[in-house]
Amino acid sequence: MVRISPVGFLEFKMKLINTIFFIIIFWLGLFISNVFCERPVLSLRLVHPDHDKLCHISQSKAQVDKNRYEFFLKDNESYWVDRKIELDIKDFKDAKIQEMVRYPPKTTWEKREVTSPLPPNATCDVLLYLSKTGQEKIKNLTKKNIKRRIAIIYNNKLLMAPLILETITGDSFSIVGISYNEAQALKNAIK
């Protein structure tokens, strides 16, 4: 029979408590980093209905509810974007990067999927595929907001704010004219 002295037992107990403590701290750290660290975020949000009047007014002079709208600047144009997220990354299921190419002897351009890396600042398109809920959301959003702009925001950067001309009813749509790096990051975030 092995006898453990009271001092040895206390040392063992302290080591066990320290080990458990460090395991708890480790898992708590993982939890906090997953909850609070920035993740790639894609959102579609409506631009202020008076965009045409507000787009050339400085941020400080605009009469806008700053609790409801967030300010973005893109190509020297002001955008006041609703903070309400209409679609987010969970509403997408896949993304493909495309580029425009011309195959001789044709004179027209065609889109093709990018299969190898492009230069970082090359301009390309991203074809975004929507989930079933995403399809329903985009259909309802675009149907109710014809002639309004929709902001496409990725990692808190305004990529574009196209005008809604008609209801989007398909399972996909394109974001055009963004850099290859942005397109690749967007594709990786969705997968």
Backbone as CSV, one residue per row, in Angstrom:
resi,resn,N_x,N_y,N_z,CA_x,CA_y,CA_z,C_x,C_y,C_z
1,MET,0.834,-1.173,0.000,0.000,0.000,0.000,0.891,1.252,0.000
2,VAL,0.557,2.207,-0.869,1.339,3.430,-0.997,0.720,4.493,-0.104
3,ARG,1.585,5.104,0.658,1.097,6.171,1.533,1.573,7.507,0.966
4,ILE,0.683,8.473,0.949,1.023,9.813,0.467,1.044,10.728,1.676
5,SER,2.117,11.459,1.783,2.218,12.385,2.916,1.266,13.549,2.692
6,PRO,0.827,14.207,3.745,-0.063,15.362,3.598,0.543,16.453,2.718
7,VAL,1.841,16.658,2.760,2.490,17.670,1.943,2.421,17.265,0.467
8,GLY,2.697,15.993,0.152,2.620,15.494,-1.215,1.208,15.572,-1.751
9,PHE,0.227,15.284,-0.922,-1.176,15.350,-1.337,-1.571,16.790,-1.647
10,LEU,-1.124,17.735,-0.845,-1.430,19.147,-1.093,-0.780,19.634,-2.390
11,GLU,0.462,19.211,-2.658,1.119,19.578,-3.915,0.357,19.013,-5.105
12,PHE,-0.072,17.763,-5.000,-0.852,17.131,-6.064,-2.156,17.878,-6.285
13,LYS,-2.824,18.215,-5.195,-4.103,18.923,-5.270,-3.921,20.297,-5.928
14,MET,-2.853,21.020,-5.574,-2.593,22.334,-6.160,-2.294,22.224,-7.661
15,LYS,-1.522,21.229,-8.060,-1.225,21.013,-9.482,-2.501,20.687,-10.249
16,LEU,-3.361,19.869,-9.655,-4.626,19.516,-10.295,-5.510,20.755,-10.453
17,ILE,-5.595,21.565,-9.424,-6.409,22.792,-9.477,-5.843,23.743,-10.529
18,ASN,-4.519,23.903,-10.572,-3.895,24.768,-11.577,-4.168,24.269,-12.991
19,THR,-4.067,22.974,-13.201,-4.334,22.386,-14.516,-5.774,22.647,-14.936
20,ILE,-6.707,22.408,-14.043,-8.135,22.651,-14.352,-8.353,24.134,-14.647
21,PHE,-7.726,24.999,-13.858,-7.849,26.438,-14.060,-7.366,26.830,-15.454
22,PHE,-6.194,26.326,-15.864,-5.655,26.673,-17.180,-6.505,26.108,-18.313
23,ILE,-7.100,24.949,-18.124,-8.008,24.388,-19.140,-9.230,25.284,-19.279
24,ILE,-9.789,25.726,-18.167,-10.964,26.620,-18.210,-10.603,27.936,-18.899
25,ILE,-9.455,28.510,-18.549,-9.012,29.768,-19.174,-8.816,29.581,-20.679
26,PHE,-8.228,28.462,-21.085,-8.009,28.171,-22.500,-9.333,28.148,-23.256
27,TRP,-10.316,27.392,-22.764,-11.605,27.287,-23.445,-12.362,28.610,-23.403
28,LEU,-12.243,29.338,-22.321,-12.873,30.650,-22.235,-12.255,31.595,-23.265
29,GLY,-10.940,31.529,-23.427,-10.266,32.344,-24.438,-10.745,32.023,-25.841
30,LEU,-10.895,30.731,-26.150,-11.418,30.346,-27.467,-12.830,30.877,-27.674
31,PHE,-13.665,30.764,-26.646,-15.038,31.240,-26.737,-15.064,32.746,-26.993
32,ILE,-14.301,33.502,-26.220,-14.274,34.955,-26.361,-13.750,35.352,-27.741
33,SER,-12.707,34.688,-28.227,-12.178,35.044,-29.547,-13.183,34.751,-30.646
34,ASN,-13.970,33.686,-30.510,-14.983,33.373,-31.514,-16.147,34.341,-31.475
35,VAL,-16.473,34.855,-30.293,-17.620,35.750,-30.164,-17.251,37.194,-30.493
36,PHE,-16.097,37.654,-30.016,-15.787,39.071,-30.109,-14.794,39.462,-31.188
37,CYS,-14.048,38.532,-31.730,-13.082,38.889,-32.775,-13.816,39.115,-34.087
38,GLU,-13.251,40.002,-34.893,-13.885,40.305,-36.166,-13.832,39.113,-37.101
39,ARG,-14.952,38.840,-37.691,-15.046,37.823,-38.718,-15.442,38.526,-40.006
40,PRO,-15.154,37.901,-41.139,-15.612,38.520,-42.379,-17.130,38.649,-42.359
41,VAL,-17.617,39.826,-42.658,-19.048,40.067,-42.600,-19.508,40.647,-43.931
42,LEU,-20.512,40.023,-44.487,-21.162,40.509,-45.695,-22.582,40.884,-45.320
43,SER,-22.993,42.081,-45.690,-24.377,42.467,-45.427,-24.901,43.314,-46.575
44,LEU,-26.189,43.208,-46.788,-26.896,44.045,-47.746,-27.861,44.885,-46.935
45,ARG,-27.744,46.216,-47.108,-28.546,47.149,-46.337,-29.029,48.262,-47.250
46,LEU,-30.176,48.814,-46.952,-30.740,49.872,-47.786,-30.040,51.201,-47.539
47,VAL,-29.867,51.951,-48.611,-29.317,53.300,-48.544,-30.483,54.250,-48.258
48,HIS,-30.197,55.357,-47.603,-31.219,56.354,-47.245,-32.065,56.699,-48.468
49,PRO,-33.392,56.819,-48.295,-34.253,57.117,-49.457,-33.955,58.465,-50.117
50,ASP,-33.356,59.406,-49.383,-33.006,60.710,-49.960,-31.535,60.772,-50.371
51,HIS,-31.015,59.655,-50.818,-29.589,59.578,-51.169,-29.182,60.655,-52.165
52,ASP,-29.984,60.876,-53.192,-29.609,61.846,-54.223,-29.433,63.251,-53.647
53,LYS,-30.185,63.595,-52.607,-30.051,64.909,-51.970,-28.875,64.939,-50.997
54,LEU,-28.608,63.796,-50.349,-27.601,63.736,-49.288,-26.186,63.416,-49.778
55,CYS,-26.061,62.902,-50.985,-24.775,62.340,-51.421,-23.653,63.366,-51.539
56,HIS,-23.983,64.644,-51.687,-22.933,65.651,-51.834,-22.869,66.608,-50.643
57,ILE,-23.593,66.283,-49.584,-23.563,67.093,-48.365,-22.547,66.472,-47.420
58,SER,-21.765,67.289,-46.752,-20.757,66.761,-45.827,-21.433,66.025,-44.675
59,GLN,-20.697,65.108,-44.087,-21.217,64.261,-43.019,-21.743,65.101,-41.850
60,SER,-21.056,66.166,-41.510,-21.451,66.978,-40.361,-22.698,67.816,-40.616
61,LYS,-22.983,68.141,-41.880,-24.132,69.000,-42.192,-25.394,68.224,-42.557
62,ALA,-25.293,66.926,-42.779,-26.454,66.131,-43.193,-27.448,65.994,-42.042
63,GLN,-28.714,66.217,-42.354,-29.790,66.062,-41.374,-30.316,64.628,-41.451
64,VAL,-29.594,63.733,-40.766,-29.897,62.304,-40.826,-29.923,61.752,-39.411
65,ASP,-30.812,60.821,-39.162,-30.864,60.137,-37.859,-29.639,59.222,-37.772
66,LYS,-28.626,59.667,-37.045,-27.355,58.935,-36.986,-27.453,57.677,-36.120
67,ASN,-28.553,57.521,-35.404,-28.776,56.264,-34.682,-29.289,55.185,-35.632
68,ARG,-29.963,55.605,-36.677,-30.517,54.656,-37.641,-29.609,54.440,-38.851
69,TYR,-28.890,55.485,-39.260,-28.074,55.405,-40.469,-26.589,55.544,-40.145
70,GLU,-25.780,54.808,-40.893,-24.334,54.829,-40.739,-23.735,55.462,-41.990
71,PHE,-22.666,56.239,-41.806,-22.043,56.968,-42.911,-20.932,56.148,-43.556
72,PHE,-20.924,56.131,-44.890,-19.851,55.522,-45.681,-19.458,56.508,-46.770
73,LEU,-18.198,56.472,-47.157,-17.713,57.294,-48.254,-17.140,56.360,-49.310
74,LYS,-17.608,56.494,-50.538,-17.135,55.652,-51.639,-16.947,56.544,-52.853
75,ASP,-15.735,56.586,-53.381,-15.433,57.393,-54.569,-15.905,58.842,-54.409
76,ASN,-15.601,59.427,-53.258,-15.954,60.820,-52.938,-17.447,61.089,-52.909
77,GLU,-18.243,60.065,-52.740,-19.686,60.229,-52.618,-20.122,59.703,-51.254
78,SER,-20.992,60.463,-50.601,-21.490,60.096,-49.274,-22.668,59.130,-49.393
79,TYR,-22.668,58.147,-48.519,-23.769,57.192,-48.454,-24.206,57.061,-47.005
80,TRP,-25.471,57.285,-46.763,-26.051,57.036,-45.446,-26.803,55.722,-45.564
81,VAL,-26.316,54.720,-44.842,-26.820,53.351,-44.982,-27.550,52.942,-43.705
82,ASP,-28.737,52.383,-43.893,-29.537,51.905,-42.764,-28.739,50.861,-41.986
83,ARG,-28.782,50.927,-40.678,-28.058,49.959,-39.850,-28.740,48.593,-39.841
84,LYS,-30.001,48.547,-40.263,-30.722,47.273,-40.296,-30.169,46.402,-41.422
85,ILE,-29.727,45.209,-41.062,-29.171,44.280,-42.049,-30.318,43.506,-42.687
86,GLU,-30.434,43.628,-43.999,-31.502,42.942,-44.731,-31.094,41.511,-45.085
87,LEU,-29.867,41.329,-45.535,-29.301,40.010,-45.813,-27.903,39.983,-45.221
88,ASP,-27.501,38.812,-44.713,-26.135,38.690,-44.206,-25.515,37.406,-44.737
89,ILE,-24.333,37.112,-44.258,-23.541,36.009,-44.810,-24.256,34.661,-44.736
90,LYS,-25.160,34.491,-43.770,-25.895,33.226,-43.640,-26.902,33.028,-44.772
91,ASP,-27.222,34.105,-45.496,-28.189,34.008,-46.588,-27.547,33.596,-47.918
92,PHE,-26.243,33.322,-47.884,-25.526,32.911,-49.089,-24.986,31.500,-48.906
93,LYS,-24.917,30.753,-50.005,-24.415,29.379,-49.886,-23.144,29.115,-50.687
94,ASP,-22.822,29.955,-51.650,-21.615,29.738,-52.441,-21.262,31.012,-53.187
95,ALA,-20.041,31.069,-53.684,-19.579,32.205,-54.471,-18.559,31.722,-55.483
96,LYS,-18.595,32.307,-56.675,-17.620,32.001,-57.721,-17.053,33.306,-58.252
97,ILE,-15.742,33.322,-58.422,-15.072,34.503,-58.964,-15.032,34.370,-60.481
98,GLN,-15.399,35.464,-61.161,-15.423,35.459,-62.616,-14.624,36.640,-63.157
99,GLU,-14.111,36.467,-64.366,-13.448,37.565,-65.063,-13.963,37.622,-66.491
100,MET,-13.816,38.780,-67.092,-14.218,38.948,-68.487,-13.030,38.622,-69.381
101,VAL,-13.253,37.769,-70.373,-12.191,37.405,-71.316,-12.730,37.473,-72.741
102,ARG,-11.797,37.620,-73.666,-12.175,37.630,-75.083,-11.314,36.583,-75.775
103,TYR,-11.988,35.644,-76.384,-11.285,34.578,-77.093,-11.245,34.903,-78.580
104,PRO,-10.043,35.075,-79.160,-9.964,35.345,-80.605,-10.542,34.164,-81.380
105,PRO,-11.152,34.311,-82.467,-11.331,35.541,-83.243,-12.576,36.325,-82.843
106,LYS,-13.256,35.944,-81.739,-14.461,36.671,-81.321,-14.104,38.095,-80.908
107,THR,-15.075,38.973,-81.078,-14.865,40.354,-80.656,-15.678,40.679,-79.407
108,THR,-16.480,39.721,-78.952,-17.292,39.951,-77.755,-16.590,39.374,-76.524
109,TRP,-16.930,39.920,-75.406,-16.368,39.471,-74.136,-17.278,38.431,-73.517
110,GLU,-16.698,37.481,-72.819,-17.456,36.441,-72.120,-16.939,36.327,-70.697
111,LYS,-17.836,35.910,-69.799,-17.412,35.675,-68.418,-16.937,34.249,-68.284
112,ARG,-15.861,34.072,-67.504,-15.405,32.722,-67.199,-15.000,32.677,-65.737
113,GLU,-15.139,31.496,-65.144,-14.763,31.333,-63.746,-13.246,31.381,-63.615
114,VAL,-12.779,32.060,-62.590,-11.349,32.167,-62.330,-10.908,30.896,-61.606
115,THR,-9.932,30.209,-62.186,-9.451,28.957,-61.580,-8.047,29.081,-61.013
116,SER,-7.343,30.137,-61.383,-6.007,30.367,-60.821,-5.936,31.819,-60.362
117,PRO,-5.069,32.114,-59.411,-5.007,33.477,-58.860,-4.732,34.540,-59.918
118,LEU,-5.369,35.674,-59.724,-5.152,36.854,-60.561,-4.265,37.827,-59.780
119,PRO,-3.715,38.842,-60.435,-2.999,39.878,-59.679,-3.940,40.483,-58.622
120,PRO,-3.422,40.850,-57.442,-4.268,41.306,-56.328,-5.246,42.417,-56.671
121,ASN,-4.845,43.358,-57.538,-5.727,44.479,-57.859,-6.493,44.297,-59.164
122,ALA,-6.441,43.099,-59.733,-7.219,42.832,-60.951,-8.708,42.967,-60.621
123,THR,-9.445,43.493,-61.565,-10.881,43.665,-61.358,-11.620,42.420,-61.828
124,CYS,-12.558,41.977,-61.005,-13.343,40.804,-61.375,-14.730,40.904,-60.766
125,ASP,-15.536,39.905,-60.993,-16.900,39.829,-60.478,-17.010,38.634,-59.549
126,VAL,-17.979,38.698,-58.653,-18.277,37.549,-57.802,-19.734,37.192,-58.009
127,LEU,-19.977,35.956,-58.391,-21.326,35.447,-58.539,-21.705,34.815,-57.204
128,LEU,-22.694,35.387,-56.543,-23.122,34.921,-55.225,-24.385,34.084,-55.349
129,TYR,-24.342,32.899,-54.758,-25.499,32.002,-54.766,-26.211,32.106,-53.426
130,LEU,-27.507,32.303,-53.484,-28.327,32.504,-52.287,-28.901,31.197,-51.758
131,SER,-29.067,31.136,-50.441,-29.798,30.027,-49.824,-31.285,30.242,-50.103
132,LYS,-32.112,29.297,-49.730,-33.569,29.445,-49.935,-34.101,30.662,-49.204
133,THR,-33.680,30.856,-47.941,-34.145,32.028,-47.196,-33.591,33.310,-47.816
134,GLY,-32.348,33.258,-48.298,-31.758,34.410,-48.967,-32.516,34.791,-50.232
135,GLN,-32.957,33.788,-50.987,-33.731,34.044,-52.208,-35.033,34.765,-51.876
136,GLU,-35.692,34.314,-50.829,-36.963,34.931,-50.421,-36.732,36.361,-49.922
137,LYS,-35.672,36.549,-49.134,-35.369,37.887,-48.605,-35.043,38.871,-49.721
138,ILE,-34.187,38.466,-50.673,-33.794,39.390,-51.747,-34.982,39.709,-52.641
139,LYS,-35.840,38.734,-52.843,-37.036,38.958,-53.660,-37.940,39.994,-52.992
140,ASN,-38.224,39.818,-51.704,-39.093,40.761,-50.990,-38.453,42.140,-50.877
141,LEU,-37.164,42.172,-50.595,-36.454,43.440,-50.448,-36.460,44.235,-51.746
142,THR,-36.106,43.590,-52.841,-36.030,44.314,-54.112,-37.418,44.667,-54.654
143,LYS,-38.402,43.838,-54.372,-39.770,44.114,-54.825,-40.315,45.382,-54.162
144,LYS,-40.018,45.572,-52.876,-40.534,46.712,-52.116,-39.707,47.982,-52.297
145,ASN,-38.526,47.872,-52.882,-37.614,49.016,-52.906,-37.072,49.351,-54.290
146,ILE,-37.908,49.220,-55.309,-37.514,49.604,-56.664,-37.145,51.097,-56.648
147,LYS,-36.088,51.467,-57.340,-35.564,52.830,-57.458,-34.825,53.299,-56.194
148,ARG,-34.523,52.365,-55.288,-33.681,52.691,-54.129,-32.351,51.991,-54.285
149,ARG,-31.374,52.476,-53.607,-30.056,51.850,-53.639,-29.931,50.840,-52.504
150,ILE,-29.178,49.782,-52.798,-28.877,48.791,-51.778,-27.358,48.745,-51.607
151,ALA,-26.927,48.893,-50.364,-25.492,48.900,-50.074,-25.014,47.467,-49.873
152,ILE,-23.926,47.130,-50.545,-23.281,45.831,-50.353,-22.013,46.123,-49.566
153,ILE,-22.010,45.661,-48.310,-20.936,45.993,-47.382,-20.210,44.716,-47.002
154,TYR,-18.879,44.765,-47.125,-18.050,43.621,-46.762,-16.963,44.092,-45.810
155,ASN,-16.912,43.484,-44.629,-15.937,43.861,-43.587,-15.940,45.364,-43.325
156,ASN,-17.136,45.906,-43.187,-17.353,47.317,-42.869,-16.823,48.262,-43.948
157,LYS,-16.745,47.765,-45.178,-16.332,48.587,-46.320,-17.440,48.526,-47.364
158,LEU,-17.871,49.682,-47.822,-18.894,49.750,-48.854,-18.280,49.360,-50.192
159,LEU,-18.705,48.204,-50.726,-18.193,47.775,-52.029,-18.901,48.511,-53.150
160,MET,-20.219,48.604,-53.030,-21.012,49.289,-54.041,-22.417,49.510,-53.504
161,ALA,-23.151,50.380,-54.174,-24.533,50.653,-53.799,-25.363,50.801,-55.066
162,PRO,-25.634,49.677,-55.732,-26.387,49.759,-56.988,-27.850,50.138,-56.766
163,LEU,-28.423,50.697,-57.812,-29.832,51.061,-57.814,-30.657,49.815,-58.113
164,ILE,-31.696,49.594,-57.345,-32.580,48.452,-57.586,-33.525,48.832,-58.720
165,LEU,-33.417,48.145,-59.834,-34.244,48.448,-61.004,-35.411,47.484,-61.161
166,GLU,-35.245,46.276,-60.636,-36.313,45.282,-60.735,-36.167,44.260,-59.621
167,THR,-37.187,43.463,-59.443,-37.171,42.429,-58.421,-36.181,41.338,-58.812
168,ILE,-35.335,40.955,-57.873,-34.402,39.848,-58.103,-35.098,38.576,-57.653
169,THR,-35.283,37.655,-58.594,-36.032,36.441,-58.278,-35.210,35.162,-58.413
170,GLY,-34.005,35.258,-58.863,-33.198,34.059,-59.081,-32.501,33.577,-57.824
171,ASP,-31.635,32.579,-58.021,-30.885,32.023,-56.890,-29.486,32.615,-56.787
172,SER,-29.179,33.635,-57.632,-27.847,34.228,-57.594,-27.878,35.637,-58.157
173,PHE,-26.827,36.394,-57.835,-26.602,37.700,-58.437,-25.116,37.995,-58.359
174,SER,-24.660,38.995,-59.113,-23.228,39.305,-59.184,-22.897,40.622,-58.514
175,ILE,-21.734,40.651,-57.899,-21.109,41.897,-57.463,-19.990,42.115,-58.469
176,VAL,-20.045,43.225,-59.178,-19.108,43.433,-60.280,-18.085,44.514,-59.958
177,GLY,-16.903,44.368,-60.564,-15.894,45.404,-60.507,-15.174,45.546,-59.180
178,ILE,-14.947,44.434,-58.458,-14.173,44.517,-57.219,-12.809,43.874,-57.438
179,SER,-11.883,44.129,-56.530,-10.534,43.585,-56.697,-10.539,42.071,-56.472
180,TYR,-9.544,41.419,-57.019,-9.430,39.966,-56.848,-9.287,39.610,-55.371
181,ASN,-8.513,40.399,-54.614,-8.349,40.125,-53.181,-9.685,40.189,-52.444
182,GLU,-10.489,41.221,-52.741,-11.817,41.326,-52.114,-12.702,40.158,-52.535
183,ALA,-12.644,39.816,-53.807,-13.456,38.697,-54.311,-13.058,37.390,-53.640
184,GLN,-11.767,37.155,-53.504,-11.281,35.915,-52.879,-11.680,35.867,-51.405
185,ALA,-11.557,36.976,-50.700,-11.937,37.031,-49.288,-13.437,36.787,-49.119
186,LEU,-14.217,37.359,-50.013,-15.668,37.187,-49.991,-16.025,35.728,-50.238
187,LYS,-15.408,35.128,-51.223,-15.646,33.713,-51.537,-15.275,32.828,-50.339
188,ASN,-14.138,33.086,-49.737,-13.698,32.284,-48.585,-14.624,32.461,-47.390
189,ALA,-15.171,33.652,-47.201,-16.059,33.913,-46.070,-17.371,33.148,-46.206
190,ILE,-17.842,32.984,-47.426,-19.127,32.313,-47.645,-19.008,30.816,-47.489
191,LYS,-17.872,30.245,-47.843,-17.711,28.785,-47.770,-17.511,28.307,-46.365
